Amino acid sequence: MLSFDQELDLTGLNCPLPILRTKKALAGVEPGHVIRIITSDPGSLRDFEAFAKLTVHELLESGEDNENYFFLLKRGE
Protein backbone atom coordinates (compact mmCIF):
# COMPACT_ATOMS: atom_id res chain seq x y z
CA MET A 1 0.00 0.00 0.00
CA LEU A 2 1.19 3.49 -0.84
CA SER A 3 1.75 6.07 1.87
CA PHE A 4 -0.82 8.79 2.50
CA ASP A 5 -1.03 12.11 4.34
CA GLN A 6 -4.59 11.95 5.64
CA GLU A 7 -7.31 9.34 6.14
CA LEU A 8 -11.01 9.98 5.67
CA ASP A 9 -13.40 7.38 7.12
CA LEU A 10 -16.71 7.70 5.27
CA THR A 11 -18.19 4.33 6.16
CA GLY A 12 -21.94 4.37 6.60
CA LEU A 13 -22.44 7.15 4.05
CA ASN A 14 -24.17 6.60 0.72
CA CYS A 15 -23.83 8.38 -2.62
CA PRO A 16 -23.22 11.27 -3.11
CA LEU A 17 -21.85 12.00 0.39
CA PRO A 18 -18.50 10.15 0.06
CA ILE A 19 -17.61 12.14 -3.07
CA LEU A 20 -18.81 15.44 -1.58
CA ARG A 21 -16.84 14.95 1.65
CA THR A 22 -13.77 13.89 -0.33
CA LYS A 23 -14.02 16.96 -2.53
CA LYS A 24 -14.15 19.18 0.57
CA ALA A 25 -11.16 17.38 2.13
CA LEU A 26 -9.10 17.72 -1.08
CA ALA A 27 -9.81 21.46 -1.14
CA GLY A 28 -8.21 21.72 2.29
CA VAL A 29 -4.85 20.16 1.43
CA GLU A 30 -1.92 21.19 -0.75
CA PRO A 31 -1.44 19.79 -4.27
CA GLY A 32 0.43 16.49 -4.16
CA HIS A 33 -1.04 15.36 -0.84
CA VAL A 34 -2.60 11.90 -0.79
CA ILE A 35 -5.83 11.12 1.03
CA ARG A 36 -6.91 7.57 1.86
CA ILE A 37 -10.70 7.27 1.78
CA ILE A 38 -12.60 4.37 3.33
CA THR A 39 -16.24 3.78 2.34
CA SER A 40 -18.85 1.08 2.76
CA ASP A 41 -20.97 2.00 -0.29
CA PRO A 42 -20.35 -0.46 -3.18
CA GLY A 43 -21.22 2.32 -5.64
CA SER A 44 -18.09 4.15 -4.50
CA LEU A 45 -15.96 1.97 -6.77
CA ARG A 46 -17.36 3.54 -9.93
CA ASP A 47 -17.98 6.93 -8.29
CA PHE A 48 -14.34 7.52 -7.35
CA GLU A 49 -13.09 6.27 -10.71
CA ALA A 50 -15.40 8.72 -12.48
CA PHE A 51 -14.47 11.51 -10.05
CA ALA A 52 -10.77 11.09 -10.84
CA LYS A 53 -11.44 11.12 -14.60
CA LEU A 54 -13.51 14.30 -14.38
CA THR A 55 -11.13 16.24 -12.11
CA VAL A 56 -7.42 16.99 -11.86
CA HIS A 57 -7.04 14.52 -8.97
CA GLU A 58 -5.33 11.17 -9.51
CA LEU A 59 -6.71 7.86 -8.28
CA LEU A 60 -3.52 6.07 -7.22
CA GLU A 61 -5.06 2.92 -5.84
CA SER A 62 -8.43 1.41 -5.02
CA GLY A 63 -9.62 -1.88 -3.62
CA GLU A 64 -11.73 -3.82 -1.20
CA ASP A 65 -10.72 -4.51 2.39
CA ASN A 66 -13.11 -6.83 4.25
CA GLU A 67 -16.54 -5.22 3.79
CA ASN A 68 -15.19 -1.75 3.02
CA TYR A 69 -13.62 -0.09 0.00
CA PHE A 70 -10.53 2.12 0.01
CA PHE A 71 -9.17 4.72 -2.36
CA LEU A 72 -5.94 6.68 -2.48
CA LEU A 73 -6.44 10.03 -4.18
CA LYS A 74 -3.65 12.46 -4.91
CA ARG A 75 -4.67 16.10 -5.06
CA GLY A 76 -3.92 17.67 -8.41
CA GLU A 77 -2.86 21.23 -9.17
C-alpha positions as CSV (number, residue, x, y, z in Angstrom):
1,M,0.0,0.0,0.0
2,L,1.2,3.5,-0.8
3,S,1.7,6.1,1.9
4,F,-0.8,8.8,2.5
5,D,-1.0,12.1,4.3
6,Q,-4.6,11.9,5.6
7,E,-7.3,9.3,6.1
8,L,-11.0,10.0,5.7
9,D,-13.4,7.4,7.1
10,L,-16.7,7.7,5.3
11,T,-18.2,4.3,6.2
12,G,-21.9,4.4,6.6
13,L,-22.4,7.2,4.1
14,N,-24.2,6.6,0.7
15,C,-23.8,8.4,-2.6
16,P,-23.2,11.3,-3.1
17,L,-21.9,12.0,0.4
18,P,-18.5,10.1,0.1
19,I,-17.6,12.1,-3.1
20,L,-18.8,15.4,-1.6
21,R,-16.8,14.9,1.7
22,T,-13.8,13.9,-0.3
23,K,-14.0,17.0,-2.5
24,K,-14.1,19.2,0.6
25,A,-11.2,17.4,2.1
26,L,-9.1,17.7,-1.1
27,A,-9.8,21.5,-1.1
28,G,-8.2,21.7,2.3
29,V,-4.8,20.2,1.4
30,E,-1.9,21.2,-0.7
31,P,-1.4,19.8,-4.3
32,G,0.4,16.5,-4.2
33,H,-1.0,15.4,-0.8
34,V,-2.6,11.9,-0.8
35,I,-5.8,11.1,1.0
36,R,-6.9,7.6,1.9
37,I,-10.7,7.3,1.8
38,I,-12.6,4.4,3.3
39,T,-16.2,3.8,2.3
40,S,-18.8,1.1,2.8
41,D,-21.0,2.0,-0.3
42,P,-20.3,-0.5,-3.2
43,G,-21.2,2.3,-5.6
44,S,-18.1,4.1,-4.5
45,L,-16.0,2.0,-6.8
46,R,-17.4,3.5,-9.9
47,D,-18.0,6.9,-8.3
48,F,-14.3,7.5,-7.3
49,E,-13.1,6.3,-10.7
50,A,-15.4,8.7,-12.5
51,F,-14.5,11.5,-10.0
52,A,-10.8,11.1,-10.8
53,K,-11.4,11.1,-14.6
54,L,-13.5,14.3,-14.4
55,T,-11.1,16.2,-12.1
56,V,-7.4,17.0,-11.9
57,H,-7.0,14.5,-9.0
58,E,-5.3,11.2,-9.5
59,L,-6.7,7.9,-8.3
60,L,-3.5,6.1,-7.2
61,E,-5.1,2.9,-5.8
62,S,-8.4,1.4,-5.0
63,G,-9.6,-1.9,-3.6
64,E,-11.7,-3.8,-1.2
65,D,-10.7,-4.5,2.4
66,N,-13.1,-6.8,4.3
67,E,-16.5,-5.2,3.8
68,N,-15.2,-1.8,3.0
69,Y,-13.6,-0.1,0.0
70,F,-10.5,2.1,0.0
71,F,-9.2,4.7,-2.4
72,L,-5.9,6.7,-2.5
73,L,-6.4,10.0,-4.2
74,K,-3.6,12.5,-4.9
75,R,-4.7,16.1,-5.1
76,G,-3.9,17.7,-8.4
77,E,-2.9,21.2,-9.2
